[in-house]
């Protein structure tokens, strides 16, 4: 039996993808025990006992890599953990940075490299589109209201400290 942790288990109006991932794992041929990783005690996935064997509250990604990875290693040492499937963009940089340490403890992941993760950013869309010969509207990144000129279509982009 494989023990797999899945994040993003918020199943409200703006659902996280973790519940769907867990359903897919349960519906497959692999015998799995699924742990839910949540950031709040009110995330509905925590209460889906038919889907998640156990659920754990994780420190928010903004707390940094150390407490985040320590929590996963706590789960590994106390309950067993063979793999983690992160499902939220905000936590991916922590998983990417901590992947070697997790691997050294026997916790498998399947993650992009840091460079691949950065390329998925909307600020790289024109560059990627040109490379694969796909047309996209002209884009300009602005970081303050003063840089805007109207009329304008704004795509919300949150800067992350990676």
C-alpha positions as CSV (number, residue, x, y, z in Angstrom):
1,X,0.0,0.0,0.0
2,X,1.3,3.4,-1.0
3,X,0.7,6.4,1.3
4,X,0.3,9.5,-0.8
5,X,-0.4,13.1,0.5
6,X,-2.3,15.5,-1.7
7,X,-2.7,19.2,-1.1
8,X,-5.3,21.7,-2.4
9,X,-8.3,19.8,-0.8
10,X,-10.5,22.9,-0.4
11,X,-13.8,21.8,-2.1
12,X,-15.8,25.0,-2.0
13,X,-16.9,27.4,-4.8
14,X,-13.3,27.9,-5.8
15,X,-12.1,24.4,-5.3
16,X,-8.6,23.2,-5.1
17,X,-7.6,20.4,-7.4
18,X,-6.6,18.0,-4.6
19,X,-10.1,16.4,-4.2
20,X,-10.1,15.5,-7.9
21,X,-6.6,14.2,-7.7
22,X,-7.5,12.0,-4.7
23,X,-10.6,10.7,-6.5
24,X,-8.4,9.8,-9.4
25,X,-6.0,7.9,-7.2
26,X,-8.8,6.1,-5.4
27,X,-10.4,5.1,-8.7
28,X,-7.2,3.6,-10.1
29,X,-5.7,0.2,-9.8
30,X,-3.0,1.2,-7.3
31,X,-3.7,0.4,-3.6
32,X,-3.3,3.8,-1.9
33,X,-3.9,5.4,1.4
34,X,-4.4,9.2,0.8
35,X,-3.6,11.9,3.3
36,X,-5.0,15.4,2.8
37,X,-2.8,18.4,3.3
38,X,-4.8,21.5,4.3
39,X,-4.1,25.0,5.4
40,X,-7.2,25.6,7.4
41,X,-9.4,23.5,9.6
42,X,-12.4,24.6,7.6
43,X,-11.3,23.1,4.3
44,X,-14.0,20.6,3.4
45,X,-11.6,17.9,2.2
46,X,-10.5,17.3,5.8
47,X,-14.0,15.9,6.5
48,X,-14.2,13.6,3.5
49,X,-13.3,10.5,5.5
50,X,-14.3,8.3,2.6
51,X,-11.5,9.9,0.5
52,X,-8.8,10.8,2.9
53,X,-7.5,8.4,5.6
54,X,-5.9,11.2,7.5
55,X,-5.7,15.0,7.1
56,X,-2.9,17.3,8.3
57,X,-2.8,21.1,8.8
58,X,0.2,22.5,7.0
59,X,2.0,25.8,7.7
60,X,1.2,28.3,5.1
61,X,3.8,28.5,2.3
62,X,4.6,32.1,3.4
63,X,6.1,30.6,6.6
64,X,9.0,29.4,4.5
65,X,10.6,26.2,3.4
66,X,11.8,24.9,6.8
67,X,8.5,24.6,8.7
68,X,6.8,23.3,5.6
69,X,9.3,20.5,4.9
70,X,9.6,19.7,8.7
71,X,5.8,19.1,8.7
72,X,6.0,16.7,5.8
73,X,8.9,14.9,7.5
74,X,6.8,14.7,10.7
75,X,4.0,13.0,8.7
76,X,6.6,10.7,7.2
77,X,8.1,9.6,10.5
78,X,4.8,9.3,12.4
79,X,2.4,8.0,9.8
80,X,4.5,6.9,6.8
81,X,4.5,8.8,3.5
82,X,5.7,7.5,0.2
83,X,4.8,10.4,-2.1
84,X,3.4,13.9,-2.2
85,X,1.4,15.5,-4.9
86,X,1.3,19.2,-4.5
87,X,-1.6,20.9,-6.2
88,X,-1.3,24.6,-5.5
89,X,1.1,27.0,-7.3
90,X,1.9,28.9,-4.0
91,X,3.5,25.8,-2.5
92,X,5.4,24.5,-5.5
93,X,8.5,26.7,-4.9
94,X,8.8,25.1,-1.4
95,X,8.4,21.6,-2.8
96,X,10.9,22.3,-5.6
97,X,13.5,23.6,-3.1
98,X,12.9,20.8,-0.7
99,X,12.6,18.0,-3.2
100,X,16.2,16.6,-2.6
101,X,15.7,16.5,1.1
102,X,12.3,14.8,0.8
103,X,13.9,12.3,-1.6
104,X,16.6,11.5,0.9
105,X,13.9,10.5,3.3
106,X,12.1,8.4,0.7
107,X,9.3,10.8,-0.1
108,X,8.8,10.9,-3.9
109,X,7.6,13.9,-5.8
110,X,7.1,14.7,-9.5
111,X,7.9,18.3,-9.9
112,X,9.1,20.8,-12.5
113,X,12.6,22.3,-12.2
114,X,12.8,25.8,-10.8
115,X,13.4,27.1,-14.3
116,X,10.4,25.2,-15.7
117,X,8.2,26.6,-12.8
118,X,9.2,30.2,-13.6
119,X,8.4,29.7,-17.3
120,X,4.8,28.9,-16.5
121,X,4.4,32.5,-15.2
122,X,2.1,34.8,-17.2
123,X,4.9,37.3,-17.5
124,X,6.7,34.7,-19.8
125,X,3.7,34.1,-22.0
126,X,4.9,36.3,-24.9
127,X,8.3,34.7,-24.9
128,X,6.9,31.2,-24.9
129,X,4.2,32.0,-27.5
130,X,6.9,33.3,-29.8
131,X,9.0,30.2,-29.3
132,X,6.1,27.9,-30.2
133,X,4.7,30.3,-32.9
134,X,1.4,31.1,-31.2
135,X,-0.1,34.6,-31.4
136,X,-1.0,36.3,-28.1
137,X,-2.1,39.9,-27.5
138,X,0.6,42.4,-26.7
139,X,1.4,42.3,-23.0
140,X,3.2,44.7,-20.6
141,X,3.9,44.0,-17.0
142,X,3.2,46.9,-14.6
143,X,3.8,46.9,-10.9
144,X,2.0,50.2,-9.9
145,X,-1.1,52.1,-10.9
146,X,1.1,55.0,-12.2
147,X,2.4,52.7,-15.0
148,X,-1.1,52.0,-16.3
149,X,-2.4,53.8,-19.4
150,X,-6.1,53.5,-20.2
151,X,-8.0,51.8,-21.7
152,X,-6.4,48.7,-20.5
153,X,-7.2,45.1,-19.8
154,X,-5.6,43.9,-16.6
155,X,-4.6,40.3,-15.9
156,X,-3.9,40.0,-12.2
157,X,-0.4,38.9,-11.6
158,X,0.9,38.3,-8.1
159,X,4.6,38.7,-7.7
160,X,6.1,35.9,-5.6
161,X,9.4,36.0,-3.7
162,X,11.0,32.8,-5.0
